[in-house]
């Protein structure tokens, strides 16, 4: 599961993706609109800026904005910046490797071998979906639901 940190990042990034190109958004506005604690959001946005997904401008008219078009920012890149490696077991992690205590032989471990396949598929999906996809899916569902007529009393 992703942490609250990543969920908050997604909320802020969606807001930024919907913002006109070239327009910056203040942390206070992102925090308010996303119902995110401001200090926590500052830490999240700094991580995303260091990861190359955001840019910021200081001073009057300043704030945060996307470093790339939303269609170029993958879900995988966001998750990796905030969560680290997305491997389902630590023995597959490239950034946080740890041998499983209960494992006798990593090379023949059925759990590791199976989870390696899961890891490949998970990475492929997360790297094929983008921030733009997330925004588009949400807007499409909002449009679909707004057309539903409720006859209940």
Secondary structure, DSSP 8 states (H G I E B T S, - for coil): ---HHHHHHHHHHHHHHHS-TT--B-HHHHHHHHT--HHHHHHHHHHHHHTTSEEEE-STT-EEEESS-GGGSBHHHHHHHHH----SSGGG-SSS----TT-S-GGG-HHHHHHHHHHHHHHHHHHH-BHHHHHHHHHHHHHHHHT------
